[in-house]
Amino acid sequence: MLKLLVFMPVLGAALLAIFPGRRKFALWRLALFFSLLSVVQTVFLFTVFDPAGAPVQMFESRAWNVRLGSYFALGVDGISLSMVALTAVLTLVAVLVSRSIDKGARLYFVLLMLLQSAMFGVFTARDWSLFYVFWEATLIPLFFMIDRLGGENRQRAALNFFLYTLGGSVFMLVALLFLYDAAPGHSFAMLDMAEGGRKLPINMQLLIFAGLFIGFAVKMPVVPLHGWLPLAHVEAPGPVSILLSGVLLKMGAYGLIRAAETLPDAFVAVQGWLLALALLSVLYGALLAWRQQDLKSMIAYSSISHMGIVLLGIAALNPAGLNGAVLQMVAHGLAAALLFLVIGLLYQRTHSRDLGDYGGLLGQAPRFAFFIAFGLLAAVGLPGSVGFIAELHVLIGALQRWGLWVILLGLSMLVGAAYSLRVIGHLCRPAASGTVVRDMTKSETLAAGLLAGGILLAGVWPAPLLTLLGGSTARIAALFTGG
């Protein structure tokens, strides 16, 4: 089942590659079919997954290199299944709003399908060598999508993204080789390497954890390893920004959770440092977002702030914090995707991302104004949204672990509310004379409505998602509490 999920988009990419490039609408429909097929496969996985069952389910493994101890091993738990669902939904949304892609449409859709396959692989891999292969495989389609289809500074943005991520991956690879040497079975299987990692001396655990953390922190990103993100977001095409912010950043947080399972003593030793980095990321990202006039830059810097909340939840190492971290990954994925979707569509119409040019949007294009306001309020955790549930869990987990230090987190959240309300205020101002903005089409409204509906559904009825995550997060937290 999981192999079918991972490789079905590759089949879609192959069919798209041989399809006539001039038939752009047919290319879009074929890409839409395969993205819908991935959503159907994900729904099926949810029906057969048992939250109270085995820690890793639907496990399948085939040897790649027996002497090396490398296996093509796939499996899911509650955390990875939630990320698979996020990937499937956001890819569908990205394809839906790509109908107007004209330049290089065939290349664009081929790369999009390959990117989805690699992201599915990252979240389902149960072997660190396979995880690393899929992790690196996401670089290639993203690099070409930004470099070939991006804005004026696309080459610089693509190169920055590639070098930052590849540089972090080198540290991760060296750390994985150290773990491989310590594994009792001398394999890259996650369970085997976790067994060996937990028996290592604390100094060696810290050294290995440093390498893994650099690789994952670049992707999240954590301050001060965030330099690639704002430029990549600004220059990437709108649908690519949806996946870049909605899914790619979550790969770093997901990897960090797996690292915590593997090196629990090291994670406990650096908890205080992780708290400091999380609070720095939250405050730094919020302050820079507040100062931005370019809406894409504002959402990019706000992503740094929101991923800081994820890091804080992971660092708490208790069930509430871990639940909040994964919920925040879902919440930010949906809210950021909604904002990048709407801003990308507005840019196609106005060729401007300057906040000052969006005065009077409420009167001219009420759908645009509604979804921008909704996305901003959802991003700051308005009650009724899944972001509120996520931040509440993170606050509870952090309060249990660090007490009143979480007041700093509350102050940072207020900055986020300030820049959101500033943007909403601009939407209600009188329009400049002579400016006319065409409102969202039916397909664009459908894509935005899917994201808004997901935010509301998970916010009003979070029980299914919490049940899905509960077993996995409780099992990880037990490593640190002795439960």
C-alpha positions as CSV (number, residue, x, y, z in Angstrom):
1,M,0.0,0.0,0.0
2,L,2.8,2.4,0.9
3,K,4.9,1.6,-2.1
4,L,1.8,2.4,-4.3
5,L,1.4,5.7,-2.5
6,V,5.1,6.7,-2.9
7,F,5.5,5.6,-6.6
8,M,2.1,6.5,-8.1
9,P,3.2,10.1,-8.6
10,V,6.3,8.9,-10.4
11,L,4.0,7.1,-12.8
12,G,2.1,10.3,-13.2
13,A,5.3,12.2,-13.9
14,A,6.3,9.6,-16.6
15,L,3.0,10.0,-18.4
16,L,3.2,13.8,-18.2
17,A,6.7,13.7,-19.6
18,I,5.5,11.9,-22.8
19,F,2.3,14.0,-23.2
20,P,2.2,16.7,-25.9
21,G,3.5,19.9,-24.2
22,R,1.2,22.2,-26.2
23,R,-2.0,20.6,-24.7
24,K,-1.7,22.6,-21.4
25,F,-5.2,22.0,-20.2
26,A,-4.9,18.2,-20.7
27,L,-1.6,18.3,-18.8
28,W,-3.3,20.0,-15.9
29,R,-6.2,17.5,-15.9
30,L,-3.8,14.6,-15.9
31,A,-1.8,16.1,-13.0
32,L,-5.1,16.7,-11.2
33,F,-6.1,13.1,-11.6
34,F,-2.9,11.8,-10.0
35,S,-3.1,14.2,-7.2
36,L,-6.7,13.2,-6.5
37,L,-5.6,9.5,-6.6
38,S,-3.1,10.3,-3.9
39,V,-5.8,11.8,-1.7
40,V,-7.9,8.7,-2.2
41,Q,-5.0,6.4,-1.3
42,T,-4.4,8.5,1.8
43,V,-8.1,8.2,2.9
44,F,-7.7,4.5,2.5
45,L,-4.7,4.5,4.8
46,F,-6.7,6.3,7.4
47,T,-9.4,3.6,7.3
48,V,-6.9,0.7,7.9
49,F,-4.7,2.5,10.5
50,D,-5.4,1.6,14.1
51,P,-4.3,4.4,16.5
52,A,-4.4,1.9,19.4
53,G,-2.4,-0.7,17.4
54,A,1.2,-1.4,16.8
55,P,3.6,1.6,16.9
56,V,4.5,1.2,13.2
57,Q,1.8,-0.1,10.9
58,M,1.6,-1.2,7.2
59,F,5.3,-2.0,7.5
60,E,7.0,-3.5,4.5
61,S,10.7,-4.1,3.9
62,R,12.9,-5.3,1.0
63,A,16.7,-5.5,1.1
64,W,18.6,-3.0,-0.9
65,N,22.1,-4.1,0.1
66,V,22.2,-6.8,2.7
67,R,26.0,-6.4,3.3
68,L,25.6,-2.7,3.9
69,G,22.4,-3.2,6.0
70,S,20.3,-0.9,3.8
71,Y,16.6,-1.7,3.3
72,F,13.7,-0.3,1.3
73,A,11.5,-0.2,4.5
74,L,8.3,1.8,4.7
75,G,5.8,2.2,7.5
76,V,3.6,4.8,9.2
77,D,2.6,5.8,12.7
78,G,0.2,8.6,13.7
79,I,2.7,11.4,13.2
80,S,3.9,10.3,9.8
81,L,0.3,9.5,8.6
82,S,-0.8,13.1,9.5
83,M,2.1,14.4,7.4
84,V,1.2,12.1,4.5
85,A,-2.3,13.5,4.6
86,L,-1.0,17.1,4.7
87,T,1.2,16.4,1.7
88,A,-1.6,14.8,-0.4
89,V,-4.0,17.7,0.3
90,L,-1.6,20.5,-0.4
91,T,-0.4,18.9,-3.6
92,L,-4.0,18.7,-4.8
93,V,-4.5,22.4,-3.9
94,A,-1.2,23.3,-5.7
95,V,-2.4,21.5,-8.8
96,L,-5.8,23.1,-8.6
97,V,-4.4,26.6,-8.7
98,S,-1.8,25.7,-11.4
99,R,-4.4,25.8,-14.2
100,S,-3.1,29.1,-15.5
101,I,0.5,27.9,-15.7
102,D,1.6,28.6,-19.3
103,K,5.4,28.8,-19.4
104,G,7.0,25.3,-19.2
105,A,3.7,23.6,-18.1
106,R,4.9,20.1,-18.8
107,L,8.1,20.4,-17.0
108,Y,6.3,22.1,-14.1
109,F,3.8,19.3,-13.6
110,V,6.4,16.6,-14.0
111,L,8.5,18.2,-11.3
112,L,5.5,18.6,-9.1
113,M,4.7,14.9,-9.2
114,L,8.3,13.9,-8.5
115,L,8.3,16.3,-5.5
116,Q,5.2,14.7,-4.1
117,S,6.7,11.2,-4.4
118,A,9.9,12.3,-2.6
119,M,7.9,14.0,0.2
120,F,5.7,10.8,0.6
121,G,9.0,8.9,0.9
122,V,10.4,11.0,3.6
123,F,7.3,10.6,5.8
124,T,7.0,6.9,5.3
125,A,10.6,5.7,5.3
126,R,11.6,3.4,8.2
127,D,15.3,3.1,7.2
128,W,17.6,6.1,7.6
129,S,19.4,5.5,4.3
130,L,16.1,5.5,2.5
131,F,15.0,8.6,4.5
132,Y,18.2,10.3,3.4
133,V,17.7,9.4,-0.3
134,F,14.1,10.8,-0.3
135,W,15.3,13.8,1.7
136,E,17.9,14.7,-1.0
137,A,15.5,13.8,-3.8
138,T,13.2,16.8,-2.8
139,L,16.1,19.2,-3.7
140,I,16.1,18.4,-7.5
141,P,12.5,19.3,-8.5
142,L,12.4,22.3,-6.1
143,F,15.7,23.6,-7.5
144,F,14.5,23.5,-11.1
145,M,11.0,24.8,-10.2
146,I,12.5,27.9,-8.6
147,D,15.3,28.3,-11.1
148,R,13.3,27.8,-14.3
149,L,9.8,29.2,-13.3
150,G,10.5,31.7,-10.5
151,G,10.8,35.5,-10.4
152,E,13.6,37.9,-11.4
153,N,16.1,36.7,-8.7
154,R,15.1,33.0,-9.2
155,Q,18.7,31.8,-9.9
156,R,20.0,33.3,-6.7
157,A,17.1,32.0,-4.7
158,A,17.4,28.4,-6.2
159,L,21.2,28.4,-5.5
160,N,20.7,29.6,-2.0
161,F,18.1,27.0,-1.3
162,F,20.2,24.2,-2.8
163,L,23.5,25.1,-1.0
164,Y,21.9,25.7,2.4
165,T,20.0,22.4,2.3
166,L,22.8,20.4,0.8
167,G,25.2,21.8,3.3
168,G,23.0,20.8,6.2
169,S,22.5,17.4,4.7
170,V,26.3,16.7,4.8
171,F,26.3,17.1,8.6
172,M,23.2,14.8,8.8
173,L,24.9,12.1,6.6
174,V,28.1,12.1,8.8
175,A,25.9,11.8,11.9
176,L,24.0,8.9,10.4
177,L,27.2,7.1,9.6
178,F,28.3,7.3,13.2
179,L,24.9,5.9,14.2
180,Y,25.3,3.1,11.7
181,D,28.6,2.1,13.3
182,A,26.9,1.9,16.7
183,A,23.8,-0.1,15.6
184,P,23.9,-3.6,17.0
185,G,22.8,-5.1,13.7
186,H,24.9,-2.8,11.6
187,S,22.0,-1.6,9.5
188,F,20.3,1.6,8.7
189,A,16.9,0.4,10.1
190,M,15.5,3.1,12.4
191,L,14.8,0.7,15.2
192,D,18.3,-0.8,15.0
193,M,20.0,2.6,15.0
194,A,17.8,3.9,17.8
195,E,18.8,0.9,19.9
196,G,22.5,1.6,19.3
197,G,22.1,5.3,19.7
198,R,20.5,5.0,23.2
199,K,23.5,3.0,24.4
200,L,26.2,5.5,23.3
201,P,28.0,7.7,25.9
202,I,26.4,11.1,26.3
203,N,29.3,13.0,24.6
204,M,29.0,10.8,21.5
205,Q,25.2,11.3,21.5
206,L,25.6,15.0,21.7
207,L,28.1,15.0,18.7
208,I,25.8,12.9,16.6
209,F,22.7,15.0,17.6
210,A,24.5,18.2,16.6
211,G,25.0,16.8,13.1
212,L,21.3,15.7,12.8
213,F,20.1,19.0,14.2
214,I,22.0,21.1,11.7
215,G,20.5,19.2,8.8
216,F,16.9,19.4,10.2
217,A,17.2,23.0,11.5
218,V,18.1,24.3,8.1
219,K,15.0,22.8,6.6
220,M,12.6,23.9,9.4
221,P,14.2,26.6,9.4
222,V,15.5,27.6,12.9
223,V,17.3,31.0,13.4
224,P,20.2,31.5,12.5
225,L,19.9,28.8,9.7
226,H,17.0,30.5,8.0
227,G,18.7,32.6,5.4
228,W,17.5,30.7,2.3
229,L,13.8,30.9,3.2
230,P,12.6,34.5,2.5
231,L,14.3,34.7,-0.9
232,A,13.1,31.2,-2.0
233,H,9.5,32.1,-1.0
234,V,9.5,35.4,-2.8
235,E,10.9,34.1,-6.0
236,A,9.1,30.7,-6.2
237,P,5.9,30.4,-8.2
238,G,2.8,30.6,-6.0
239,P,1.9,26.9,-6.0
240,V,5.5,26.0,-5.3
241,S,5.4,28.3,-2.2
242,I,2.4,26.3,-1.0
243,L,4.4,23.1,-0.9
244,L,7.6,24.8,0.2
245,S,6.0,26.3,3.3
246,G,3.2,23.8,3.8
247,V,5.2,20.6,3.6
248,L,9.0,21.1,3.1
249,L,9.4,22.9,6.4
250,K,7.6,20.1,8.2
251,M,10.2,17.6,7.0
252,G,12.8,19.2,9.3
253,A,10.5,19.1,12.3
254,Y,9.5,15.5,11.5
255,G,13.2,14.5,11.3
256,L,13.9,16.2,14.6
257,I,11.1,14.1,16.3
258,R,12.8,10.9,14.9
259,A,16.1,12.1,16.1
260,A,14.6,12.6,19.6
261,E,13.6,8.9,19.6
262,T,17.1,7.9,18.5
263,L,19.2,10.0,21.0
264,P,17.0,10.7,24.0
265,D,19.8,11.5,26.4
266,A,21.3,14.1,24.1
267,F,17.9,15.7,23.6
268,V,17.4,16.1,27.3
269,A,20.9,17.6,27.7
270,V,20.2,20.3,25.1
271,Q,16.6,21.0,26.1
272,G,17.5,24.5,27.5
273,W,19.3,25.4,24.3
274,L,16.3,24.3,22.2
275,L,14.0,26.4,24.3
276,A,16.3,29.5,23.7
277,L,16.4,28.8,19.9
278,A,12.6,28.3,19.8
279,L,11.9,31.6,21.5
280,L,14.4,33.4,19.4
281,S,12.9,32.0,16.2
282,V,9.3,32.9,17.3
283,L,10.2,36.5,18.3
284,Y,12.7,37.2,15.4
285,G,10.3,35.8,12.8
286,A,7.4,37.8,14.1
287,L,9.3,41.1,14.4
288,L,10.6,40.8,10.8
289,A,7.2,39.8,9.5
290,W,5.8,43.0,11.2
291,R,8.2,45.1,9.2
292,Q,7.6,43.7,5.8
293,Q,5.7,45.5,3.0
294,D,6.0,42.6,0.6
295,L,3.2,40.2,1.5
296,K,5.2,37.1,0.4
297,S,8.1,38.1,2.5
298,M,5.8,38.7,5.5
299,I,4.4,35.2,5.2
300,A,7.9,33.7,4.8
301,Y,9.1,35.4,8.0
302,S,6.0,34.5,9.9
303,S,6.7,30.8,8.9
304,I,10.0,31.1,10.9
305,S,8.0,32.3,13.9
306,H,5.4,29.5,13.6
307,M,8.1,26.8,13.2
308,G,9.7,28.1,16.3
309,I,6.4,27.2,18.1
310,V,6.8,23.7,16.7
311,L,10.4,23.5,18.0
312,L,9.2,24.6,21.4
313,G,6.6,21.9,21.5
314,I,9.1,19.2,20.5
315,A,11.6,20.5,23.1
316,A,9.0,20.1,25.9
317,L,9.3,16.3,25.5
318,N,5.9,15.7,27.1
319,P,2.6,14.5,25.5
320,A,1.0,17.9,25.4
321,G,4.0,19.6,23.8
322,L,4.5,16.9,21.2
323,N,0.8,16.8,20.3
324,G,0.9,20.6,20.0
325,A,4.0,20.5,17.8
326,V,2.5,18.1,15.3
327,L,-0.9,20.0,15.4
328,Q,1.0,23.2,14.7
329,M,2.7,21.5,11.8
330,V,-0.7,20.7,10.3
331,A,-2.1,24.1,11.3
332,H,0.7,26.1,9.8
333,G,0.8,23.9,6.7
334,L,-2.9,24.7,6.0
335,A,-2.8,28.4,7.0
336,A,0.5,29.3,5.2
337,A,-0.7,27.4,2.1
338,L,-3.9,29.4,2.1
339,L,-2.1,32.7,2.3
340,F,0.5,31.8,-0.3
341,L,-2.3,30.6,-2.6
342,V,-4.2,33.8,-2.3
343,I,-1.2,36.1,-2.6
344,G,0.1,34.2,-5.6
345,L,-3.3,34.6,-7.4
346,L,-3.3,38.3,-6.5
347,Y,0.2,38.7,-7.9
348,Q,-0.9,37.1,-11.2
349,R,-3.6,39.8,-11.5
350,T,-1.8,42.9,-10.2
351,H,1.9,42.1,-10.6
352,S,2.4,43.5,-7.2
353,R,2.9,42.1,-3.7
354,D,3.1,45.5,-2.0
355,L,0.7,45.8,0.9
356,G,0.0,49.4,-0.1
357,D,-1.5,48.3,-3.5
358,Y,-4.2,46.2,-1.9
359,G,-6.3,49.0,-0.5
360,G,-10.0,48.6,-1.2
361,L,-9.7,44.9,-1.9
362,L,-12.8,44.2,0.4
363,G,-15.0,46.2,-2.0
364,Q,-13.5,45.0,-5.3
365,A,-12.7,41.3,-4.6
366,P,-14.5,40.2,-1.4
367,R,-13.4,36.5,-1.8
368,F,-9.8,37.6,-1.9
369,A,-10.2,39.8,1.1
370,F,-12.1,37.1,3.1
371,F,-9.5,34.4,2.5
372,I,-6.6,36.7,3.3
373,A,-8.2,37.8,6.6
374,F,-9.2,34.2,7.4
375,G,-5.7,32.9,6.7
376,L,-4.0,35.6,8.9
377,L,-6.4,35.0,11.8
378,A,-6.0,31.2,11.5
379,A,-2.2,31.6,11.5
380,V,-2.3,33.5,14.8
381,G,-4.5,30.9,16.5
382,L,-8.0,32.4,16.4
383,P,-10.3,30.2,18.5
384,G,-12.2,27.9,16.3
385,S,-9.1,27.2,14.1
386,V,-6.7,24.3,14.5
387,G,-3.9,26.8,15.2
388,F,-5.7,27.7,18.5
389,I,-5.7,24.0,19.5
390,A,-2.1,23.6,18.5
391,E,-0.8,26.6,20.4
392,L,-2.8,25.8,23.5
393,H,-1.2,22.3,23.6
394,V,2.3,23.8,23.1
395,L,1.6,26.4,25.9
396,I,0.5,23.7,28.3
397,G,3.4,21.4,27.5
398,A,5.9,24.3,27.8
399,L,4.3,25.5,31.1
400,Q,4.6,22.0,32.5
401,R,8.3,21.9,31.5
402,W,9.5,25.5,32.0
403,G,6.9,27.3,34.0
404,L,6.6,31.1,33.5
405,W,9.2,31.2,30.8
406,V,6.3,30.7,28.4
407,I,5.2,34.3,29.0
408,L,7.9,35.2,26.4
409,L,6.0,33.0,23.9
410,G,2.8,34.8,24.6
411,L,4.4,38.2,23.9
412,S,5.8,36.9,20.6
413,M,2.3,35.8,19.6
414,L,1.0,39.3,20.3
415,V,3.4,40.6,17.6
416,G,2.0,38.1,15.2
417,A,-1.5,39.3,15.9
418,A,-0.3,42.9,15.3
419,Y,1.0,42.4,11.8
420,S,-2.1,40.3,10.9
421,L,-4.4,43.1,11.9
422,R,-2.3,45.6,10.1
423,V,-2.8,43.7,6.8
424,I,-6.5,43.3,7.4
425,G,-6.8,47.1,8.0
426,H,-5.2,47.7,4.6
427,L,-7.8,45.5,2.9
428,C,-10.5,47.8,4.2
429,R,-9.0,51.1,3.0
430,P,-10.3,53.0,0.0
431,A,-8.9,51.7,-3.3
432,A,-6.5,53.7,-5.4
433,S,-8.2,55.4,-8.4
434,G,-8.3,53.3,-11.5
435,T,-7.3,50.0,-9.9
436,V,-9.6,47.0,-10.7
437,V,-9.0,43.5,-9.3
438,R,-10.8,40.5,-10.7
439,D,-12.1,38.3,-7.9
440,M,-11.3,34.6,-7.5
441,T,-12.7,32.1,-10.0
442,K,-14.6,29.0,-9.0
443,S,-11.7,26.6,-9.1
444,E,-9.5,29.1,-7.1
445,T,-12.3,29.5,-4.6
446,L,-12.6,25.7,-4.3
447,A,-8.9,25.3,-3.6
448,A,-8.9,28.0,-1.0
449,G,-12.2,26.6,0.5
450,L,-10.6,23.2,0.9
451,L,-7.8,24.7,3.0
452,A,-10.2,26.9,5.0
453,G,-12.5,24.0,5.6
454,G,-9.7,21.9,6.9
455,I,-8.6,24.6,9.3
456,L,-12.1,24.9,10.7
457,L,-12.9,21.2,10.8
458,A,-9.7,20.3,12.7
459,G,-10.2,23.4,15.0
460,V,-13.9,22.7,15.9
461,W,-13.5,18.9,16.0
462,P,-9.8,18.1,16.9
463,A,-10.6,14.7,18.6
464,P,-9.9,12.5,15.5
465,L,-6.5,14.1,14.9
466,L,-5.5,14.0,18.6
467,T,-6.6,10.3,18.7
468,L,-4.4,9.6,15.6
469,L,-1.4,11.3,17.2
470,G,-2.0,10.2,20.8
471,G,-0.4,6.8,20.7
472,S,2.7,7.9,18.8
473,T,3.4,11.0,20.9
474,A,2.8,9.1,24.2
475,R,5.3,6.5,23.2
476,I,8.0,9.1,22.4
477,A,7.3,11.0,25.6
478,A,7.6,7.8,27.6
479,L,11.3,7.6,26.5
480,F,11.9,10.8,28.6
481,T,9.6,10.2,31.5
482,G,10.3,6.6,32.1
483,G,6.6,5.8,31.6
